[in-house]
Amino acid sequence: MQKTKKSIAKRFKITGTGKLLRRSPGMRHLLSAKSRKRKRRLGQAKLVSESRADSLKRAMPFGS
């Protein structure tokens, strides 16, 4: 039985249709230099590309 990679399970979320969501990088520091619009976009989760999602899903066999 394969174990879940906890580092991956903490960073990604599986949607109801089986796609993966990820957070956008760039929201930790130097925020005063970024525009409101850019920060607003960075706050939203994004879908992981299909080519990369397959390997990540294998590391999360139980749908964390």
Biopython code that builds the backbone (N, CA, C, O; Angstrom):
import numpy as np
from Bio.PDB.StructureBuilder import StructureBuilder

atoms = [
    (1, "MET", "N", (0.841, -1.190, 0.000)),
    (1, "MET", "CA", (0.000, 0.000, 0.000)),
    (1, "MET", "C", (0.884, 1.250, 0.000)),
    (1, "MET", "O", (1.835, 1.354, 0.775)),
    (2, "GLN", "N", (0.556, 2.183, -0.871)),
    (2, "GLN", "CA", (1.358, 3.400, -0.984)),
    (2, "GLN", "C", (0.907, 4.434, 0.037)),
    (2, "GLN", "O", (-0.289, 4.639, 0.247)),
    (3, "LYS", "N", (1.883, 5.083, 0.669)),
    (3, "LYS", "CA", (1.565, 6.135, 1.626)),
    (3, "LYS", "C", (1.385, 7.462, 0.891)),
    (3, "LYS", "O", (1.898, 7.658, -0.211)),
    (4, "THR", "N", (0.645, 8.365, 1.528)),
    (4, "THR", "CA", (0.458, 9.710, 0.989)),
    (4, "THR", "C", (1.691, 10.545, 1.296)),
    (4, "THR", "O", (2.182, 10.541, 2.425)),
    (5, "LYS", "N", (2.196, 11.268, 0.285)),
    (5, "LYS", "CA", (3.287, 12.210, 0.513)),
    (5, "LYS", "C", (2.694, 13.432, 1.199)),
    (5, "LYS", "O", (1.983, 14.211, 0.564)),
    (6, "LYS", "N", (2.975, 13.611, 2.477)),
    (6, "LYS", "CA", (2.333, 14.666, 3.254)),
    (6, "LYS", "C", (2.737, 16.060, 2.785)),
    (6, "LYS", "O", (1.939, 16.993, 2.877)),
    (7, "SER", "N", (3.963, 16.216, 2.284)),
    (7, "SER", "CA", (4.384, 17.530, 1.803)),
    (7, "SER", "C", (3.551, 17.965, 0.606)),
    (7, "SER", "O", (3.269, 19.152, 0.445)),
    (8, "ILE", "N", (3.155, 17.013, -0.236)),
    (8, "ILE", "CA", (2.316, 17.326, -1.400)),
    (8, "ILE", "C", (0.868, 17.520, -0.970)),
    (8, "ILE", "O", (0.180, 18.398, -1.492)),
    (9, "ALA", "N", (0.400, 16.713, -0.027)),
    (9, "ALA", "CA", (-0.984, 16.806, 0.429)),
    (9, "ALA", "C", (-1.277, 18.157, 1.088)),
    (9, "ALA", "O", (-2.407, 18.642, 1.040)),
    (10, "LYS", "N", (-0.255, 18.763, 1.705)),
    (10, "LYS", "CA", (-0.445, 20.057, 2.359)),
    (10, "LYS", "C", (-0.480, 21.205, 1.357)),
    (10, "LYS", "O", (-1.053, 22.256, 1.645)),
    (11, "ARG", "N", (0.119, 21.021, 0.196)),
    (11, "ARG", "CA", (0.241, 22.108, -0.774)),
    (11, "ARG", "C", (-0.824, 22.104, -1.858)),
    (11, "ARG", "O", (-1.049, 23.127, -2.504)),
    (12, "PHE", "N", (-1.479, 20.978, -2.066)),
    (12, "PHE", "CA", (-2.446, 20.858, -3.151)),
    (12, "PHE", "C", (-3.778, 20.333, -2.635)),
    (12, "PHE", "O", (-3.835, 19.632, -1.624)),
    (13, "LYS", "N", (-4.854, 20.685, -3.348)),
    (13, "LYS", "CA", (-6.193, 20.244, -2.983)),
    (13, "LYS", "C", (-6.849, 19.638, -4.216)),
    (13, "LYS", "O", (-6.719, 20.178, -5.315)),
    (14, "ILE", "N", (-7.546, 18.530, -4.048)),
    (14, "ILE", "CA", (-8.236, 17.888, -5.157)),
    (14, "ILE", "C", (-9.670, 18.414, -5.220)),
    (14, "ILE", "O", (-10.378, 18.415, -4.213)),
    (15, "THR", "N", (-10.095, 18.861, -6.403)),
    (15, "THR", "CA", (-11.453, 19.370, -6.569)),
    (15, "THR", "C", (-12.423, 18.197, -6.724)),
    (15, "THR", "O", (-12.009, 17.039, -6.775)),
    (16, "GLY", "N", (-13.680, 18.505, -6.795)),
    (16, "GLY", "CA", (-14.694, 17.471, -6.938)),
    (16, "GLY", "C", (-14.588, 16.706, -8.240)),
    (16, "GLY", "O", (-14.976, 15.540, -8.312)),
    (17, "THR", "N", (-14.063, 17.358, -9.278)),
    (17, "THR", "CA", (-13.922, 16.691, -10.574)),
    (17, "THR", "C", (-12.563, 16.016, -10.739)),
    (17, "THR", "O", (-12.281, 15.450, -11.795)),
    (18, "GLY", "N", (-11.711, 16.070, -9.699)),
    (18, "GLY", "CA", (-10.431, 15.373, -9.747)),
    (18, "GLY", "C", (-9.261, 16.214, -10.207)),
    (18, "GLY", "O", (-8.171, 15.681, -10.415)),
    (19, "LYS", "N", (-9.453, 17.522, -10.374)),
    (19, "LYS", "CA", (-8.345, 18.392, -10.756)),
    (19, "LYS", "C", (-7.628, 18.870, -9.497)),
    (19, "LYS", "O", (-8.164, 18.771, -8.393)),
    (20, "LEU", "N", (-6.410, 19.391, -9.670)),
    (20, "LEU", "CA", (-5.618, 19.851, -8.535)),
    (20, "LEU", "C", (-5.563, 21.371, -8.496)),
    (20, "LEU", "O", (-5.398, 22.024, -9.527)),
    (21, "LEU", "N", (-5.703, 21.927, -7.299)),
    (21, "LEU", "CA", (-5.571, 23.362, -7.085)),
    (21, "LEU", "C", (-4.268, 23.638, -6.359)),
    (21, "LEU", "O", (-3.834, 22.850, -5.519)),
    (22, "ARG", "N", (-3.648, 24.759, -6.686)),
    (22, "ARG", "CA", (-2.413, 25.172, -6.025)),
    (22, "ARG", "C", (-2.504, 26.640, -5.645)),
    (22, "ARG", "O", (-3.311, 27.382, -6.204)),
    (23, "ARG", "N", (-1.684, 27.056, -4.702)),
    (23, "ARG", "CA", (-1.594, 28.468, -4.341)),
    (23, "ARG", "C", (-0.609, 29.158, -5.275)),
    (23, "ARG", "O", (0.272, 28.511, -5.841)),
    (24, "SER", "N", (-0.755, 30.471, -5.438)),
    (24, "SER", "CA", (0.173, 31.236, -6.260)),
    (24, "SER", "C", (1.341, 31.703, -5.402)),
    (24, "SER", "O", (1.135, 32.136, -4.268)),
    (25, "PRO", "N", (2.565, 31.622, -5.923)),
    (25, "PRO", "CA", (3.701, 32.151, -5.173)),
    (25, "PRO", "C", (3.750, 33.673, -5.246)),
    (25, "PRO", "O", (3.172, 34.273, -6.152)),
    (26, "GLY", "N", (4.436, 34.291, -4.298)),
    (26, "GLY", "CA", (4.656, 35.735, -4.368)),
    (26, "GLY", "C", (3.812, 36.560, -3.431)),
    (26, "GLY", "O", (3.702, 37.772, -3.614)),
    (27, "MET", "N", (3.203, 35.938, -2.421)),
    (27, "MET", "CA", (2.352, 36.703, -1.500)),
    (27, "MET", "C", (2.930, 36.766, -0.084)),
    (27, "MET", "O", (2.201, 37.061, 0.863)),
    (28, "ARG", "N", (4.208, 36.495, 0.071)),
    (28, "ARG", "CA", (4.794, 36.460, 1.414)),
    (28, "ARG", "C", (5.409, 37.797, 1.827)),
    (28, "ARG", "O", (5.232, 38.237, 2.963)),
    (29, "HIS", "N", (6.134, 38.445, 0.906)),
    (29, "HIS", "CA", (6.826, 39.682, 1.283)),
    (29, "HIS", "C", (6.951, 40.578, 0.061)),
    (29, "HIS", "O", (6.595, 40.180, -1.049)),
    (30, "LEU", "N", (7.457, 41.789, 0.269)),
    (30, "LEU", "CA", (7.586, 42.811, -0.787)),
    (30, "LEU", "C", (6.236, 43.130, -1.421)),
    (30, "LEU", "O", (6.149, 43.341, -2.631)),
    (31, "LEU", "N", (5.190, 43.163, -0.608)),
    (31, "LEU", "CA", (3.841, 43.369, -1.131)),
    (31, "LEU", "C", (3.565, 44.828, -1.473)),
    (31, "LEU", "O", (2.680, 45.118, -2.278)),
    (32, "SER", "N", (4.316, 45.751, -0.872)),
    (32, "SER", "CA", (4.058, 47.165, -1.149)),
    (32, "SER", "C", (4.440, 47.525, -2.582)),
    (32, "SER", "O", (3.925, 48.502, -3.127)),
    (33, "ALA", "N", (5.319, 46.767, -3.193)),
    (33, "ALA", "CA", (5.744, 47.039, -4.564)),
    (33, "ALA", "C", (4.774, 46.460, -5.590)),
    (33, "ALA", "O", (4.854, 46.782, -6.776)),
    (34, "LYS", "N", (3.868, 45.614, -5.138)),
    (34, "LYS", "CA", (2.936, 44.967, -6.067)),
    (34, "LYS", "C", (1.605, 45.725, -6.084)),
    (34, "LYS", "O", (1.170, 46.250, -5.060)),
    (35, "SER", "N", (0.974, 45.775, -7.242)),
    (35, "SER", "CA", (-0.282, 46.509, -7.370)),
    (35, "SER", "C", (-1.418, 45.737, -6.707)),
    (35, "SER", "O", (-1.309, 44.536, -6.462)),
    (36, "ARG", "N", (-2.508, 46.445, -6.421)),
    (36, "ARG", "CA", (-3.686, 45.806, -5.819)),
    (36, "ARG", "C", (-4.202, 44.696, -6.705)),
    (36, "ARG", "O", (-4.550, 43.612, -6.236)),
    (37, "LYS", "N", (-4.246, 44.984, -8.001)),
    (37, "LYS", "CA", (-4.757, 43.998, -8.954)),
    (37, "LYS", "C", (-3.898, 42.731, -8.938)),
    (37, "LYS", "O", (-4.428, 41.619, -8.932)),
    (38, "ARG", "N", (-2.591, 42.898, -8.931)),
    (38, "ARG", "CA", (-1.683, 41.742, -8.927)),
    (38, "ARG", "C", (-1.837, 40.925, -7.652)),
    (38, "ARG", "O", (-1.854, 39.695, -7.704)),
    (39, "LYS", "N", (-1.950, 41.593, -6.513)),
    (39, "LYS", "CA", (-2.125, 40.889, -5.237)),
    (39, "LYS", "C", (-3.459, 40.165, -5.189)),
    (39, "LYS", "O", (-3.560, 39.071, -4.634)),
    (40, "ARG", "N", (-4.476, 40.773, -5.768)),
    (40, "ARG", "CA", (-5.797, 40.144, -5.806)),
    (40, "ARG", "C", (-5.751, 38.858, -6.627)),
    (40, "ARG", "O", (-6.326, 37.844, -6.233)),
    (41, "ARG", "N", (-5.067, 38.903, -7.768)),
    (41, "ARG", "CA", (-4.929, 37.714, -8.616)),
    (41, "ARG", "C", (-4.089, 36.631, -7.935)),
    (41, "ARG", "O", (-4.378, 35.440, -8.058)),
    (42, "LEU", "N", (-3.048, 37.057, -7.214)),
    (42, "LEU", "CA", (-2.181, 36.089, -6.542)),
    (42, "LEU", "C", (-2.895, 35.385, -5.384)),
    (42, "LEU", "O", (-2.506, 34.287, -4.986)),
    (43, "GLY", "N", (-3.931, 36.014, -4.851)),
    (43, "GLY", "CA", (-4.663, 35.427, -3.738)),
    (43, "GLY", "C", (-5.567, 34.282, -4.150)),
    (43, "GLY", "O", (-6.012, 33.513, -3.298)),
    (44, "GLN", "N", (-5.847, 34.154, -5.434)),
    (44, "GLN", "CA", (-6.746, 33.104, -5.909)),
    (44, "GLN", "C", (-5.963, 31.834, -6.214)),
    (44, "GLN", "O", (-4.824, 31.884, -6.679)),
    (45, "ALA", "N", (-6.592, 30.701, -5.945)),
    (45, "ALA", "CA", (-5.965, 29.417, -6.264)),
    (45, "ALA", "C", (-6.023, 29.179, -7.771)),
    (45, "ALA", "O", (-6.935, 29.645, -8.452)),
    (46, "LYS", "N", (-5.037, 28.447, -8.275)),
    (46, "LYS", "CA", (-4.973, 28.153, -9.707)),
    (46, "LYS", "C", (-4.934, 26.649, -9.917)),
    (46, "LYS", "O", (-4.551, 25.892, -9.025)),
    (47, "LEU", "N", (-5.335, 26.230, -11.106)),
    (47, "LEU", "CA", (-5.291, 24.807, -11.441)),
    (47, "LEU", "C", (-3.871, 24.398, -11.821)),
    (47, "LEU", "O", (-3.141, 25.161, -12.455)),
    (48, "VAL", "N", (-3.495, 23.200, -11.430)),
    (48, "VAL", "CA", (-2.208, 22.632, -11.832)),
    (48, "VAL", "C", (-2.363, 22.108, -13.257)),
    (48, "VAL", "O", (-3.414, 21.575, -13.613)),
    (49, "SER", "N", (-1.325, 22.258, -14.069)),
    (49, "SER", "CA", (-1.395, 21.781, -15.448)),
    (49, "SER", "C", (-1.560, 20.266, -15.467)),
    (49, "SER", "O", (-1.067, 19.562, -14.584)),
    (50, "GLU", "N", (-2.256, 19.780, -16.479)),
    (50, "GLU", "CA", (-2.583, 18.353, -16.567)),
    (50, "GLU", "C", (-1.334, 17.479, -16.611)),
    (50, "GLU", "O", (-1.325, 16.391, -16.035)),
    (51, "SER", "N", (-0.281, 17.937, -17.285)),
    (51, "SER", "CA", (0.934, 17.137, -17.401)),
    (51, "SER", "C", (1.609, 16.950, -16.046)),
    (51, "SER", "O", (2.199, 15.900, -15.791)),
    (52, "ARG", "N", (1.529, 17.949, -15.181)),
    (52, "ARG", "CA", (2.158, 17.875, -13.870)),
    (52, "ARG", "C", (1.234, 17.216, -12.844)),
    (52, "ARG", "O", (1.701, 16.648, -11.856)),
    (53, "ALA", "N", (-0.065, 17.292, -13.078)),
    (53, "ALA", "CA", (-1.043, 16.794, -12.107)),
    (53, "ALA", "C", (-0.977, 15.276, -11.955)),
    (53, "ALA", "O", (-1.230, 14.759, -10.867)),
    (54, "ASP", "N", (-0.647, 14.560, -13.015)),
    (54, "ASP", "CA", (-0.634, 13.095, -12.946)),
    (54, "ASP", "C", (0.349, 12.583, -11.901)),
    (54, "ASP", "O", (0.011, 11.715, -11.097)),
    (55, "SER", "N", (1.573, 13.126, -11.914)),
    (55, "SER", "CA", (2.578, 12.661, -10.952)),
    (55, "SER", "C", (2.209, 13.064, -9.526)),
    (55, "SER", "O", (2.492, 12.332, -8.578)),
    (56, "LEU", "N", (1.574, 14.234, -9.373)),
    (56, "LEU", "CA", (1.174, 14.676, -8.034)),
    (56, "LEU", "C", (0.039, 13.817, -7.488)),
    (56, "LEU", "O", (0.003, 13.513, -6.296)),
    (57, "LYS", "N", (-0.885, 13.428, -8.357)),
    (57, "LYS", "CA", (-2.001, 12.588, -7.906)),
    (57, "LYS", "C", (-1.529, 11.213, -7.452)),
    (57, "LYS", "O", (-2.116, 10.622, -6.546)),
    (58, "ARG", "N", (-0.472, 10.702, -8.077)),
    (58, "ARG", "CA", (0.086, 9.420, -7.650)),
    (58, "ARG", "C", (0.649, 9.490, -6.246)),
    (58, "ARG", "O", (0.651, 8.498, -5.518)),
    (59, "ALA", "N", (1.135, 10.684, -5.861)),
    (59, "ALA", "CA", (1.688, 10.867, -4.517)),
    (59, "ALA", "C", (0.573, 11.103, -3.483)),
    (59, "ALA", "O", (0.837, 11.115, -2.281)),
    (60, "MET", "N", (-0.670, 11.291, -3.951)),
    (60, "MET", "CA", (-1.820, 11.484, -3.064)),
    (60, "MET", "C", (-2.866, 10.420, -3.373)),
    (60, "MET", "O", (-3.941, 10.755, -3.868)),
    (61, "PRO", "N", (-2.583, 9.142, -3.094)),
    (61, "PRO", "CA", (-3.452, 8.072, -3.549)),
    (61, "PRO", "C", (-4.836, 8.057, -2.907)),
    (61, "PRO", "O", (-5.756, 7.443, -3.447)),
    (62, "PHE", "N", (-4.998, 8.727, -1.757)),
    (62, "PHE", "CA", (-6.273, 8.649, -1.046)),
    (62, "PHE", "C", (-7.076, 9.926, -1.151)),
    (62, "PHE", "O", (-8.036, 10.110, -0.402)),
    (63, "GLY", "N", (-6.712, 10.811, -2.058)),
    (63, "GLY", "CA", (-7.491, 12.015, -2.305)),
    (63, "GLY", "C", (-7.539, 12.961, -1.130)),
    (63, "GLY", "O", (-8.622, 13.356, -0.698)),
    (64, "SER", "N", (-6.373, 13.337, -0.597)),
    (64, "SER", "CA", (-6.286, 14.215, 0.579)),
    (64, "SER", "C", (-6.978, 15.534, 0.330)),
    (64, "SER", "O", (-7.004, 16.393, 1.211)),
]
sb = StructureBuilder()
sb.init_structure("model")
sb.init_model(0)
sb.init_chain("A")
sb.init_seg("    ")
for serial, (resi, resn, name, xyz) in enumerate(atoms, 1):
    if name == "N":
        sb.init_residue(resn, " ", resi, " ")
    sb.init_atom(name, np.array(xyz, "f"), 0.0, 1.0, " ", f" {name:<3s}", serial, name[0])
structure = sb.get_structure()
